[in-house]
Amino acid sequence: MKWKEVLQIRQTEDDNLTLMESASGKLRIVAYTVYPGITLQYITSHVQNVTFPARPRPDVFAINHCEKGRIECHFQNGEYLYMGKGDMSIGWRDSAGYCHSAFFPSSHYHGVSLIVHVPEAQPVLDRLLTDDSLDLSGLCNRFCHHSRFGMILEENTSMRHLFYELYHVPEPIRKRYLRLKVMEILLFLTTLEPVQKQNQIQLNKKQADAVKEIHYLLTQHVKERLTINELAQHGGLAATTLKRCFKEMYGKTIFQYMQEYRVSEAARLLIEGEESIMEIAARVGYENSSKFAKAFQKFTGLTPSMYRQKRKS
């Protein structure tokens, strides 16, 4: 993707705000220097594809957390990494293959990345924790014995509490609060068992490209009810492989994804157009208006007519 505009809106001793805009959307990164060698980045994306031509960074690792949306990272060595809402990953950034492209299936992502430069950060932690310091390299290595790009961990109650507060910090206390919070995260990770996210599968390039092509087919022909076998044949995949790969990439089964997509398209048409509810139901693949109304109310809490009336009033 080519950025038509890259703006460094603000750069101070403590933070750096960068906005990048392309023809298809925007990417916003706010970086805070928490301690020497430790930077916290808040990332908000409203684009679908981004390339990060970052050079390898020796002795640097990152802790990433996804608050909303979903992300695919395709590394130059061919590995794919997927994170969904609540997931956390930790890994080194020293490999030549770290340069990667990011794909956001829903064109929306919000999360944080904690970037740690070990040689600079370790002396700081040693001074702060005195006799009870922690080994930063050892911390990351616990989670990276299978891949230098690290491990994805699924959200649990403790992790949810740990990261939730990072997204809701009052501005007047941000600097001091982030210092406490970052220390809490690092200490917490020393107690966390390095258990890979369950049911995670690895996609290769052929599978990833096929799933994206099938997704495009589904969303461009929303009126049609294509079967799993028809879709699998179109993508050159086995039906079981398609179902597993689609869920890994988009976080939902094909049925769940399309049910939500049809409702979102119907919601847009109800607001923007003047077609009848029956006509809109047919356009998004429902022959039966009562089934459409039931599905619509399941996701929005309102009937189609109530939704249109409320949004247009």
Number of C-alpha atoms within 10 A of each C-alpha: 13 11 14 9 11 13 11 12 10 11 13 9 7 12 16 16 17 16 17 17 17 15 11 13 15 19 20 18 18 19 21 22 19 22 19 16 17 21 19 23 20 18 17 19 21 17 22 19 18 18 14 13 10 12 13 15 14 14 15 22 25 22 22 20 26 22 20 16 21 24 26 21 21 23 18 14 12 11 17 21 21 23 27 22 18 20 22 24 22 26 22 25 24 16 15 14 18 23 18 20 17 19 21 22 19 13 17 19 23 19 25 23 20 21 21 25 20 19 15 15 16 20 14 17 18 14 11 12 12 10 8 9 15 16 14 20 17 11 16 24 19 18 25 17 13 10 12 19 24 23 23 25 23 19 18 11 7 10 19 16 11 15 21 12 13 18 12 9 13 11 8 8 9 15 17 10 16 19 14 12 16 20 15 12 15 17 14 13 17 16 9 13 10 16 11 14 16 9 7 16 15 12 22 13 12 11 18 20 13 20 26 16 14 18 19 12 15 18 15 10 14 20 16 15 12 12 12 16 14 11 22 19 13 13 19 14 18 13 17 11 13 25 19 18 23 22 17 22 25 23 19 15 17 18 12 11 15 19 18 17 16 22 22 16 16 23 19 13 19 21 15 11 12 11 12 11 18 16 13 22 26 17 18 24 18 21 14 11 15 12 12 25 19 14 19 23 16 13 13 14 12 15 17 24 12 12 18 20 12 11 10 10 6
